[in-house]
Amino acid sequence: MRNGKVFEDVEVHDMSEMDAHSSRRNKGAEKEQNGVSVVWKALSVLIAMAALVYDLSPIDAVPDALPVLGWLDDFGFTTMAALNLYQQFAKDQGALTVRLAKYLKWMLIALVVIAGVAVGGLVALIVKLVTQ
């Protein structure tokens, strides 16, 4: 009331309630901004499990009997999976280390694909030379 008049269009709020609401809204925005969806996190865990199965499996893209090359593909897949896990579960998605992990992961993917194509080409060349 002001000078005996009631202002009906003015709402009075409890400031502590407004602060709590603002805090909840900001936490939601932070989670949306910095977090990664549960689907991507679950997918990264599945990729890590697949990499471990690949490491333990006797069937490889490059056989482990080849001393260095056979181990490099296992190392590459496991490192990519670990970098992906780190990237997906990091709290601050804008951090330099997360961005670096992302770029390293994609560089490793490119190197593994190139190595796979090179090994496939060598195998095809050897098969062609042997069958002639």
N, CA, C and O atoms as a GROMACS GRO file, in nm:
protein
  528
    1MET      N    1   0.083  -0.118   0.000
    1MET     CA    2   0.000   0.000   0.000
    1MET      C    3   0.087   0.124   0.000
    1MET      O    4   0.186   0.134   0.072
    2ARG      N    5   0.047   0.216  -0.082
    2ARG     CA    6   0.120   0.341  -0.087
    2ARG      C    7   0.016   0.454  -0.087
    2ARG      O    8  -0.070   0.460  -0.174
    3ASN      N    9   0.026   0.538   0.009
    3ASN     CA   10  -0.070   0.647   0.025
    3ASN      C   11  -0.214   0.597   0.019
    3ASN      O   12  -0.301   0.662  -0.037
    4GLY      N   13  -0.237   0.481   0.077
    4GLY     CA   14  -0.372   0.430   0.083
    4GLY      C   15  -0.418   0.362  -0.044
    4GLY      O   16  -0.533   0.317  -0.051
    5LYS      N   17  -0.331   0.351  -0.146
    5LYS     CA   18  -0.370   0.287  -0.271
    5LYS      C   19  -0.303   0.150  -0.282
    5LYS      O   20  -0.191   0.131  -0.236
    6VAL      N   21  -0.373   0.058  -0.340
    6VAL     CA   22  -0.319  -0.076  -0.361
    6VAL      C   23  -0.281  -0.089  -0.508
    6VAL      O   24  -0.362  -0.063  -0.597
    7PHE      N   25  -0.157  -0.129  -0.530
    7PHE     CA   26  -0.112  -0.151  -0.667
    7PHE      C   27  -0.128  -0.300  -0.697
    7PHE      O   28  -0.052  -0.383  -0.647
    8GLU      N   29  -0.226  -0.331  -0.780
    8GLU     CA   30  -0.256  -0.471  -0.807
    8GLU      C   31  -0.162  -0.532  -0.911
    8GLU      O   32  -0.146  -0.654  -0.915
    9ASP      N   33  -0.101  -0.451  -0.992
    9ASP     CA   34  -0.017  -0.506  -1.097
    9ASP      C   35   0.126  -0.533  -1.051
    9ASP      O   36   0.208  -0.578  -1.132
   10VAL      N   37   0.159  -0.506  -0.927
   10VAL     CA   38   0.292  -0.529  -0.876
   10VAL      C   39   0.290  -0.659  -0.794
   10VAL      O   40   0.206  -0.677  -0.706
   11GLU      N   41   0.385  -0.748  -0.825
   11GLU     CA   42   0.395  -0.872  -0.751
   11GLU      C   43   0.513  -0.862  -0.655
   11GLU      O   44   0.617  -0.806  -0.689
   12VAL      N   45   0.495  -0.915  -0.538
   12VAL     CA   46   0.601  -0.916  -0.438
   12VAL      C   47   0.647  -1.059  -0.423
   12VAL      O   48   0.567  -1.150  -0.402
   13HIS      N   49   0.778  -1.079  -0.434
   13HIS     CA   50   0.835  -1.213  -0.424
   13HIS      C   51   0.934  -1.220  -0.310
   13HIS      O   52   0.995  -1.120  -0.270
   14ASP      N   53   0.946  -1.338  -0.259
   14ASP     CA   54   1.047  -1.366  -0.158
   14ASP      C   55   1.181  -1.381  -0.231
   14ASP      O   56   1.193  -1.466  -0.320
   15MET      N   57   1.281  -1.300  -0.196
   15MET     CA   58   1.408  -1.300  -0.268
   15MET      C   59   1.482  -1.433  -0.255
   15MET      O   60   1.550  -1.474  -0.349
   16SER      N   61   1.469  -1.501  -0.142
   16SER     CA   62   1.537  -1.629  -0.128
   16SER      C   63   1.479  -1.732  -0.224
   16SER      O   64   1.551  -1.818  -0.275
   17GLU      N   65   1.348  -1.723  -0.248
   17GLU     CA   66   1.285  -1.814  -0.344
   17GLU      C   67   1.334  -1.784  -0.486
   17GLU      O   68   1.358  -1.875  -0.565
   18MET      N   69   1.349  -1.656  -0.516
   18MET     CA   70   1.398  -1.618  -0.649
   18MET      C   71   1.543  -1.661  -0.668
   18MET      O   72   1.580  -1.707  -0.776
   19ASP      N   73   1.625  -1.648  -0.563
   19ASP     CA   74   1.764  -1.692  -0.573
   19ASP      C   75   1.773  -1.843  -0.593
   19ASP      O   76   1.855  -1.889  -0.672
   20ALA      N   77   1.690  -1.919  -0.524
   20ALA     CA   78   1.690  -2.064  -0.539
   20ALA      C   79   1.648  -2.104  -0.680
   20ALA      O   80   1.707  -2.194  -0.740
   21HIS      N   81   1.546  -2.036  -0.732
   21HIS     CA   82   1.500  -2.066  -0.868
   21HIS      C   83   1.608  -2.031  -0.970
   21HIS      O   84   1.632  -2.106  -1.065
   22SER      N   85   1.674  -1.918  -0.951
   22SER     CA   86   1.782  -1.877  -1.040
   22SER      C   87   1.897  -1.976  -1.035
   22SER      O   88   1.957  -2.009  -1.138
   23SER      N   89   1.929  -2.025  -0.915
   23SER     CA   90   2.036  -2.121  -0.899
   23SER      C   91   2.004  -2.252  -0.970
   23SER      O   92   2.091  -2.309  -1.035
   24ARG      N   93   1.880  -2.299  -0.957
   24ARG     CA   94   1.839  -2.422  -1.026
   24ARG      C   95   1.844  -2.404  -1.176
   24ARG      O   96   1.888  -2.494  -1.248
   25ARG      N   97   1.800  -2.289  -1.224
   25ARG     CA   98   1.802  -2.263  -1.368
   25ARG      C   99   1.945  -2.257  -1.420
   25ARG      O  100   1.973  -2.311  -1.527
   26ASN      N  101   2.036  -2.193  -1.346
   26ASN     CA  102   2.175  -2.185  -1.388
   26ASN      C  103   2.243  -2.321  -1.387
   26ASN      O  104   2.324  -2.350  -1.475
   27LYS      N  105   2.212  -2.407  -1.289
   27LYS     CA  106   2.270  -2.540  -1.286
   27LYS      C  107   2.226  -2.619  -1.408
   27LYS      O  108   2.306  -2.692  -1.467
   28GLY      N  109   2.100  -2.606  -1.445
   28GLY     CA  110   2.050  -2.676  -1.564
   28GLY      C  111   2.118  -2.629  -1.689
   28GLY      O  112   2.151  -2.708  -1.777
   29ALA      N  113   2.141  -2.498  -1.698
   29ALA     CA  114   2.209  -2.443  -1.816
   29ALA      C  115   2.354  -2.489  -1.819
   29ALA      O  116   2.408  -2.518  -1.925
   30GLU      N  117   2.417  -2.495  -1.700
   30GLU     CA  118   2.555  -2.540  -1.693
   30GLU      C  119   2.566  -2.686  -1.735
   30GLU      O  120   2.658  -2.723  -1.809
   31LYS      N  121   2.474  -2.767  -1.690
   31LYS     CA  122   2.475  -2.908  -1.727
   31LYS      C  123   2.455  -2.922  -1.877
   31LYS      O  124   2.519  -3.005  -1.941
   32GLU      N  125   2.369  -2.842  -1.933
   32GLU     CA  126   2.343  -2.846  -2.075
   32GLU      C  127   2.464  -2.798  -2.153
   32GLU      O  128   2.497  -2.851  -2.259
   33GLN      N  129   2.531  -2.696  -2.100
   33GLN     CA  130   2.644  -2.638  -2.170
   33GLN      C  131   2.769  -2.724  -2.156
   33GLN      O  132   2.839  -2.748  -2.254
   34ASN      N  133   2.799  -2.772  -2.036
   34ASN     CA  134   2.924  -2.842  -2.011
   34ASN      C  135   2.910  -2.993  -2.017
   34ASN      O  136   3.010  -3.063  -2.039
   35GLY      N  137   2.793  -3.045  -1.999
   35GLY     CA  138   2.776  -3.189  -1.995
   35GLY      C  139   2.759  -3.249  -2.132
   35GLY      O  140   2.739  -3.179  -2.231
   36VAL      N  141   2.767  -3.379  -2.135
   36VAL     CA  142   2.746  -3.456  -2.256
   36VAL      C  143   2.627  -3.546  -2.229
   36VAL      O  144   2.608  -3.593  -2.117
   37SER      N  145   2.548  -3.571  -2.332
   37SER     CA  146   2.429  -3.651  -2.310
   37SER      C  147   2.465  -3.792  -2.267
   37SER      O  148   2.575  -3.841  -2.294
   38VAL      N  149   2.372  -3.855  -2.200
   38VAL     CA  150   2.392  -3.990  -2.148
   38VAL      C  151   2.416  -4.089  -2.262
   38VAL      O  152   2.490  -4.185  -2.247
   39VAL      N  153   2.353  -4.064  -2.375
   39VAL     CA  154   2.369  -4.153  -2.491
   39VAL      C  155   2.515  -4.155  -2.537
   39VAL      O  156   2.570  -4.262  -2.564
   40TRP      N  157   2.578  -4.037  -2.547
   40TRP     CA  158   2.717  -4.032  -2.591
   40TRP      C  159   2.809  -4.095  -2.488
   40TRP      O  160   2.908  -4.159  -2.524
   41LYS      N  161   2.778  -4.076  -2.359
   41LYS     CA  162   2.860  -4.138  -2.255
   41LYS      C  163   2.848  -4.290  -2.261
   41LYS      O  164   2.948  -4.361  -2.250
   42ALA      N  165   2.726  -4.340  -2.279
   42ALA     CA  166   2.707  -4.485  -2.289
   42ALA      C  167   2.777  -4.540  -2.412
   42ALA      O  168   2.836  -4.648  -2.407
   43LEU      N  169   2.770  -4.468  -2.522
   43LEU     CA  170   2.836  -4.511  -2.645
   43LEU      C  171   2.988  -4.515  -2.626
   43LEU      O  172   3.054  -4.606  -2.676
   44SER      N  173   3.042  -4.419  -2.554
   44SER     CA  174   3.187  -4.419  -2.532
   44SER      C  175   3.229  -4.537  -2.444
   44SER      O  176   3.337  -4.593  -2.462
   45VAL      N  177   3.144  -4.575  -2.348
   45VAL     CA  178   3.174  -4.692  -2.265
   45VAL      C  179   3.170  -4.818  -2.351
   45VAL      O  180   3.256  -4.906  -2.337
   46LEU      N  181   3.071  -4.829  -2.440
   46LEU     CA  182   3.063  -4.945  -2.530
   46LEU      C  183   3.183  -4.951  -2.623
   46LEU      O  184   3.235  -5.060  -2.650
   47ILE      N  185   3.228  -4.838  -2.672
   47ILE     CA  186   3.347  -4.835  -2.758
   47ILE      C  187   3.470  -4.881  -2.681
   47ILE      O  188   3.553  -4.954  -2.734
   48ALA      N  189   3.483  -4.838  -2.556
   48ALA     CA  190   3.596  -4.880  -2.473
   48ALA      C  191   3.592  -5.030  -2.448
   48ALA      O  192   3.695  -5.097  -2.452
   49MET      N  193   3.474  -5.083  -2.423
   49MET     CA  194   3.461  -5.227  -2.402
   49MET      C  195   3.494  -5.303  -2.530
   49MET      O  196   3.559  -5.408  -2.525
   50ALA      N  197   3.451  -5.251  -2.645
   50ALA     CA  198   3.482  -5.314  -2.773
   50ALA      C  199   3.633  -5.312  -2.799
   50ALA      O  200   3.688  -5.407  -2.853
   51ALA      N  201   3.699  -5.204  -2.761
   51ALA     CA  202   3.844  -5.195  -2.779
   51ALA      C  203   3.916  -5.299  -2.693
   51ALA      O  204   4.012  -5.361  -2.737
   52LEU      N  205   3.868  -5.317  -2.571
   52LEU     CA  206   3.929  -5.419  -2.484
   52LEU      C  207   3.906  -5.559  -2.540
   52LEU      O  208   3.997  -5.642  -2.537
   53VAL      N  209   3.787  -5.585  -2.590
   53VAL     CA  210   3.759  -5.715  -2.652
   53VAL      C  211   3.849  -5.734  -2.773
   53VAL      O  212   3.902  -5.844  -2.795
   54TYR      N  213   3.867  -5.630  -2.852
   54TYR     CA  214   3.955  -5.637  -2.969
   54TYR      C  215   4.098  -5.667  -2.927
   54TYR      O  216   4.168  -5.746  -2.992
   55ASP      N  217   4.143  -5.605  -2.817
   55ASP     CA  218   4.279  -5.630  -2.768
   55ASP      C  219   4.298  -5.776  -2.726
   55ASP      O  220   4.402  -5.835  -2.751
   56LEU      N  221   4.197  -5.832  -2.664
   56LEU     CA  222   4.208  -5.969  -2.614
   56LEU      C  223   4.176  -6.074  -2.720
   56LEU      O  224   4.211  -6.191  -2.704
   57SER      N  225   4.112  -6.033  -2.825
   57SER     CA  226   4.070  -6.126  -2.930
   57SER      C  227   4.189  -6.173  -3.012
   57SER      O  228   4.279  -6.095  -3.042
   58PRO      N  229   4.189  -6.302  -3.050
   58PRO     CA  230   4.296  -6.350  -3.137
   58PRO      C  231   4.278  -6.303  -3.282
   58PRO      O  232   4.372  -6.312  -3.362
   59ILE      N  233   4.159  -6.255  -3.316
   59ILE     CA  234   4.132  -6.208  -3.451
   59ILE      C  235   4.155  -6.057  -3.454
   59ILE      O  236   4.086  -5.981  -3.385
   60ASP      N  237   4.251  -6.014  -3.534
   60ASP     CA  238   4.286  -5.873  -3.544
   60ASP      C  239   4.290  -5.830  -3.689
   60ASP      O  240   4.302  -5.913  -3.779
   61ALA      N  241   4.278  -5.700  -3.711
   61ALA     CA  242   4.295  -5.647  -3.846
   61ALA      C  243   4.438  -5.671  -3.892
   61ALA      O  244   4.461  -5.709  -4.007
   62VAL      N  245   4.532  -5.648  -3.803
   62VAL     CA  246   4.672  -5.678  -3.829
   62VAL      C  247   4.713  -5.781  -3.723
   62VAL      O  248   4.709  -5.751  -3.604
   63PRO      N  249   4.751  -5.901  -3.765
   63PRO     CA  250   4.782  -6.008  -3.667
   63PRO      C  251   4.893  -5.966  -3.570
   63PRO      O  252   4.988  -5.897  -3.607
   64ASP      N  253   4.877  -6.010  -3.446
   64ASP     CA  254   4.976  -5.978  -3.343
   64ASP      C  255   5.108  -6.050  -3.367
   64ASP      O  256   5.208  -6.020  -3.302
   65ALA      N  257   5.109  -6.145  -3.458
   65ALA     CA  258   5.233  -6.216  -3.490
   65ALA      C  259   5.335  -6.123  -3.555
   65ALA      O  260   5.455  -6.146  -3.544
   66LEU      N  261   5.288  -6.018  -3.621
   66LEU     CA  262   5.380  -5.918  -3.674
   66LEU      C  263   5.426  -5.833  -3.557
   66LEU      O  264   5.345  -5.765  -3.494
   67PRO      N  265   5.555  -5.835  -3.526
   67PRO     CA  266   5.603  -5.779  -3.400
   67PRO      C  267   5.557  -5.637  -3.366
   67PRO      O  268   5.508  -5.616  -3.255
   68VAL      N  269   5.571  -5.542  -3.453
   68VAL     CA  270   5.536  -5.404  -3.416
   68VAL      C  271   5.399  -5.366  -3.470
   68VAL      O  272   5.318  -5.310  -3.396
   69LEU      N  273   5.373  -5.396  -3.595
   69LEU     CA  274   5.246  -5.357  -3.656
   69LEU      C  275   5.126  -5.422  -3.586
   69LEU      O  276   5.022  -5.359  -3.572
   70GLY      N  277   5.142  -5.545  -3.545
   70GLY     CA  278   5.033  -5.615  -3.478
   70GLY      C  279   4.995  -5.553  -3.345
   70GLY      O  280   4.880  -5.561  -3.302
   71TRP      N  281   5.092  -5.494  -3.281
   71TRP     CA  282   5.064  -5.431  -3.151
   71TRP      C  283   5.017  -5.287  -3.168
   71TRP      O  284   4.944  -5.234  -3.084
   72LEU      N  285   5.060  -5.224  -3.277
   72LEU     CA  286   5.021  -5.084  -3.298
   72LEU      C  287   4.870  -5.068  -3.320
   72LEU      O  288   4.812  -4.970  -3.272
   73ASP      N  289   4.807  -5.160  -3.390
   73ASP     CA  290   4.664  -5.145  -3.412
   73ASP      C  291   4.588  -5.161  -3.280
   73ASP      O  292   4.491  -5.090  -3.254
   74ASP      N  293   4.633  -5.257  -3.195
   74ASP     CA  294   4.570  -5.271  -3.063
   74ASP      C  295   4.588  -5.144  -2.980
   74ASP      O  296   4.494  -5.094  -2.919
   75PHE      N  297   4.710  -5.092  -2.980
   75PHE     CA  298   4.740  -4.969  -2.907
   75PHE      C  299   4.656  -4.852  -2.960
   75PHE      O  300   4.603  -4.772  -2.883
   76GLY      N  301   4.643  -4.844  -3.093
   76GLY     CA  302   4.566  -4.736  -3.153
   76GLY      C  303   4.420  -4.740  -3.114
   76GLY      O  304   4.362  -4.637  -3.078
   77PHE      N  305   4.359  -4.858  -3.121
   77PHE     CA  306   4.217  -4.870  -3.085
   77PHE      C  307   4.195  -4.840  -2.936
   77PHE      O  308   4.099  -4.771  -2.900
   78THR      N  309   4.284  -4.891  -2.852
   78THR     CA  310   4.269  -4.868  -2.708
   78THR      C  311   4.290  -4.720  -2.674
   78THR      O  312   4.217  -4.666  -2.591
   79THR      N  313   4.387  -4.657  -2.736
   79THR     CA  314   4.412  -4.515  -2.711
   79THR      C  315   4.295  -4.429  -2.758
   79THR      O  316   4.254  -4.335  -2.690
   80MET      N  317   4.241  -4.461  -2.875
   80MET     CA  318   4.124  -4.387  -2.925
   80MET      C  319   4.006  -4.400  -2.828
   80MET      O  320   3.938  -4.302  -2.798
   81ALA      N  321   3.983  -4.522  -2.780
   81ALA     CA  322   3.872  -4.544  -2.687
   81ALA      C  323   3.895  -4.468  -2.556
   81ALA      O  324   3.801  -4.411  -2.500
   82ALA      N  325   4.019  -4.467  -2.507
   82ALA     CA  326   4.050  -4.395  -2.382
   82ALA      C  327   4.033  -4.245  -2.400
   82ALA      O  328   3.978  -4.178  -2.313
   83LEU      N  329   4.079  -4.191  -2.512
   83LEU     CA  330   4.063  -4.048  -2.538
   83LEU      C  331   3.915  -4.012  -2.551
   83LEU      O  332   3.872  -3.907  -2.504
   84ASN      N  333   3.838  -4.100  -2.614
   84ASN     CA  334   3.695  -4.076  -2.627
   84ASN      C  335   3.626  -4.078  -2.490
   84ASN      O  336   3.541  -3.994  -2.462
   85LEU      N  337   3.663  -4.173  -2.405
   85LEU     CA  338   3.607  -4.177  -2.269
   85LEU      C  339   3.640  -4.048  -2.194
   85LEU      O  340   3.552  -3.988  -2.132
   86TYR      N  341   3.765  -4.006  -2.201
   86TYR     CA  342   3.803  -3.883  -2.132
   86TYR      C  343   3.723  -3.764  -2.186
   86TYR      O  344   3.674  -3.681  -2.109
   87GLN      N  345   3.712  -3.758  -2.317
   87GLN     CA  346   3.639  -3.646  -2.378
   87GLN      C  347   3.494  -3.643  -2.334
   87GLN      O  348   3.441  -3.536  -2.304
   88GLN      N  349   3.428  -3.757  -2.329
   88GLN     CA  350   3.286  -3.762  -2.296
   88GLN      C  351   3.258  -3.740  -2.148
   88GLN      O  352   3.154  -3.684  -2.113
   89PHE      N  353   3.349  -3.782  -2.060
   89PHE     CA  354   3.324  -3.774  -1.917
   89PHE      C  355   3.389  -3.654  -1.850
   89PHE      O  356   3.374  -3.637  -1.729
   90ALA      N  357   3.459  -3.570  -1.923
   90ALA     CA  358   3.520  -3.450  -1.864
   90ALA      C  359   3.411  -3.352  -1.823
   90ALA      O  360   3.312  -3.334  -1.894
   91LYS      N  361   3.430  -3.289  -1.709
   91LYS     CA  362   3.330  -3.195  -1.659
   91LYS      C  363   3.326  -3.067  -1.741
   91LYS      O  364   3.219  -3.016  -1.773
   92ASP      N  365   3.442  -3.015  -1.776
   92ASP     CA  366   3.449  -2.891  -1.852
   92ASP      C  367   3.478  -2.923  -1.998
   92ASP      O  368   3.593  -2.946  -2.036
   93GLN      N  369   3.374  -2.925  -2.079
   93GLN     CA  370   3.388  -2.964  -2.219
   93GLN      C  371   3.465  -2.861  -2.302
   93GLN      O  372   3.510  -2.892  -2.412
   94GLY      N  373   3.482  -2.741  -2.249
   94GLY     CA  374   3.554  -2.638  -2.322
   94GLY      C  375   3.702  -2.632  -2.286
   94GLY      O  376   3.775  -2.549  -2.340
   95ALA      N  377   3.747  -2.718  -2.197
   95ALA     CA  378   3.886  -2.714  -2.153
   95ALA      C  379   3.981  -2.752  -2.266
   95ALA      O  380   3.945  -2.825  -2.358
   96LEU      N  381   4.101  -2.701  -2.256
   96LEU     CA  382   4.203  -2.727  -2.357
   96LEU      C  383   4.234  -2.877  -2.367
   96LEU      O  384   4.252  -2.929  -2.477
   97THR      N  385   4.241  -2.944  -2.254
   97THR     CA  386   4.274  -3.087  -2.257
   97THR      C  387   4.165  -3.169  -2.326
   97THR      O  388   4.195  -3.268  -2.393
   98VAL      N  389   4.040  -3.128  -2.311
   98VAL     CA  390   3.930  -3.200  -2.377
   98VAL      C  391   3.938  -3.177  -2.528
   98VAL      O  392   3.922  -3.271  -2.606
   99ARG      N  393   3.962  -3.054  -2.567
   99ARG     CA  394   3.976  -3.026  -2.711
   99ARG      C  395   4.096  -3.099  -2.770
   99ARG      O  396   4.090  -3.150  -2.881
  100LEU      N  397   4.206  -3.103  -2.695
  100LEU     CA  398   4.326  -3.174  -2.739
  100LEU      C  399   4.298  -3.324  -2.753
  100LEU      O  400   4.341  -3.387  -2.850
  101ALA      N  401   4.226  -3.380  -2.656
  101ALA     CA  402   4.189  -3.522  -2.664
  101ALA      C  403   4.104  -3.549  -2.787
  101ALA      O  404   4.120  -3.652  -2.853
  102LYS      N  405   4.013  -3.458  -2.818
  102LYS     CA  406   3.928  -3.473  -2.936
  102LYS      C  407   4.012  -3.476  -3.063
  102LYS      O  408   3.993  -3.564  -3.148
  103TYR      N  409   4.105  -3.382  -3.078
  103TYR     CA  410   4.187  -3.376  -3.198
  103TYR      C  411   4.280  -3.497  -3.209
  103TYR      O  412   4.298  -3.552  -3.317
  104LEU      N  413   4.340  -3.537  -3.096
  104LEU     CA  414   4.426  -3.655  -3.098
  104LEU      C  415   4.347  -3.780  -3.136
  104LEU      O  416   4.396  -3.865  -3.211
  105LYS      N  417   4.225  -3.790  -3.084
  105LYS     CA  418   4.142  -3.905  -3.116
  105LYS      C  419   4.116  -3.913  -3.266
  105LYS      O  420   4.128  -4.020  -3.326
  106TRP      N  421   4.081  -3.802  -3.326
  106TRP     CA  422   4.052  -3.802  -3.470
  106TRP      C  423   4.177  -3.822  -3.553
  106TRP      O  424   4.170  -3.882  -3.660
  107MET      N  425   4.291  -3.773  -3.506
  107MET     CA  426   4.417  -3.800  -3.576
  107MET      C  427   4.450  -3.949  -3.572
  107MET      O  428   4.494  -4.006  -3.671
  108LEU      N  429   4.428  -4.012  -3.457
  108LEU     CA  430   4.452  -4.156  -3.446
  108LEU      C  431   4.357  -4.235  -3.535
  108LEU      O  432   4.398  -4.333  -3.598
  109ILE      N  433   4.233  -4.193  -3.542
  109ILE     CA  434   4.137  -4.260  -3.630
  109ILE      C  435   4.186  -4.252  -3.775
  109ILE      O  436   4.183  -4.351  -3.847
  110ALA      N  437   4.230  -4.134  -3.815
  110ALA     CA  438   4.281  -4.118  -3.952
  110ALA      C  439   4.403  -4.205  -3.976
  110ALA      O  440   4.415  -4.268  -4.081
  111LEU      N  441   4.495  -4.211  -3.879
  111LEU     CA  442   4.615  -4.293  -3.894
  111LEU      C  443   4.581  -4.442  -3.901
  111LEU      O  444   4.640  -4.516  -3.979
  112VAL      N  445   4.485  -4.486  -3.819
  112VAL     CA  446   4.445  -4.627  -3.822
  112VAL      C  447   4.381  -4.662  -3.955
  112VAL      O  448   4.406  -4.769  -4.010
  113VAL      N  449   4.299  -4.572  -4.008
  113VAL     CA  450   4.237  -4.597  -4.139
  113VAL      C  451   4.343  -4.602  -4.247
  113VAL      O  452   4.341  -4.691  -4.333
  114ILE      N  453   4.437  -4.509  -4.244
  114ILE     CA  454   4.545  -4.508  -4.344
  114ILE      C  455   4.629  -4.635  -4.332
  114ILE      O  456   4.665  -4.696  -4.433
  115ALA      N  457   4.661  -4.674  -4.209
  115ALA     CA  458   4.740  -4.796  -4.189
  115ALA      C  459   4.662  -4.919  -4.237
  115ALA      O  460   4.720  -5.009  -4.297
  116GLY      N  461   4.533  -4.921  -4.211
  116GLY     CA  462   4.451  -5.033  -4.258
  116GLY      C  463   4.448  -5.043  -4.408
  116GLY      O  464   4.457  -5.152  -4.465
  117VAL      N  465   4.436  -4.929  -4.474
  117VAL     CA  466   4.437  -4.927  -4.621
  117VAL      C  467   4.574  -4.971  -4.672
  117VAL      O  468   4.583  -5.045  -4.770
  118ALA      N  469   4.681  -4.925  -4.608
  118ALA     CA  470   4.816  -4.962  -4.650
  118ALA      C  471   4.840  -5.112  -4.633
  118ALA      O  472   4.893  -5.177  -4.723
  119VAL      N  473   4.802  -5.167  -4.518
  119VAL     CA  474   4.820  -5.311  -4.495
  119VAL      C  475   4.734  -5.390  -4.592
  119VAL      O  476   4.778  -5.492  -4.646
  120GLY      N  477   4.611  -5.345  -4.614
  120GLY     CA  478   4.525  -5.413  -4.711
  120GLY      C  479   4.584  -5.410  -4.851
  120GLY      O  480   4.578  -5.509  -4.924
  121GLY      N  481   4.642  -5.297  -4.888
  121GLY     CA  482   4.708  -5.287  -5.018
  121GLY      C  483   4.828  -5.379  -5.029
  121GLY      O  484   4.849  -5.442  -5.133
  122LEU      N  485   4.908  -5.387  -4.922
  122LEU     CA  486   5.023  -5.477  -4.923
  122LEU      C  487   4.979  -5.623  -4.934
  122LEU      O  488   5.039  -5.700  -5.009
  123VAL      N  489   4.877  -5.659  -4.861
  123VAL     CA  490   4.825  -5.797  -4.868
  123VAL      C  491   4.775  -5.826  -5.009
  123VAL      O  492   4.804  -5.932  -5.064
  124ALA      N  493   4.701  -5.732  -5.067
  124ALA     CA  494   4.650  -5.751  -5.203
  124ALA      C  495   4.766  -5.764  -5.302
  124ALA      O  496   4.759  -5.845  -5.395
  125LEU      N  497   4.872  -5.684  -5.285
  125LEU     CA  498   4.988  -5.691  -5.373
  125LEU      C  499   5.060  -5.825  -5.358
  125LEU      O  500   5.100  -5.885  -5.458
  126ILE      N  501   5.077  -5.870  -5.236
  126ILE     CA  502   5.142  -6.000  -5.212
  126ILE      C  503   5.061  -6.113  -5.273
  126ILE      O  504   5.117  -6.202  -5.338
  127VAL      N  505   4.930  -6.110  -5.252
  127VAL     CA  506   4.844  -6.213  -5.310
  127VAL      C  507   4.852  -6.210  -5.463
  127VAL      O  508   4.858  -6.315  -5.526
  128LYS      N  509   4.853  -6.095  -5.521
  128LYS     CA  510   4.863  -6.082  -5.667
  128LYS      C  511   4.996  -6.136  -5.717
  128LYS      O  512   5.000  -6.208  -5.818
  129LEU      N  513   5.105  -6.102  -5.648
  129LEU     CA  514   5.238  -6.151  -5.691
  129LEU      C  515   5.250  -6.302  -5.675
  129LEU      O  516   5.312  -6.368  -5.758
  130VAL      N  517   5.192  -6.357  -5.568
  130VAL     CA  518   5.201  -6.500  -5.543
  130VAL      C  519   5.117  -6.578  -5.643
  130VAL      O  520   5.159  -6.685  -5.686
  131THR      N  521   5.002  -6.529  -5.681
  131THR     CA  522   4.914  -6.601  -5.770
  131THR      C  523   4.954  -6.588  -5.916
  131THR      O  524   4.897  -6.659  -6.000
  132GLN      N  525   5.045  -6.504  -5.950
  132GLN     CA  526   5.086  -6.490  -6.092
  132GLN      C  527   5.187  -6.593  -6.131
  132GLN      O  528   5.231  -6.595  -6.246
   0.00000   0.00000   0.00000
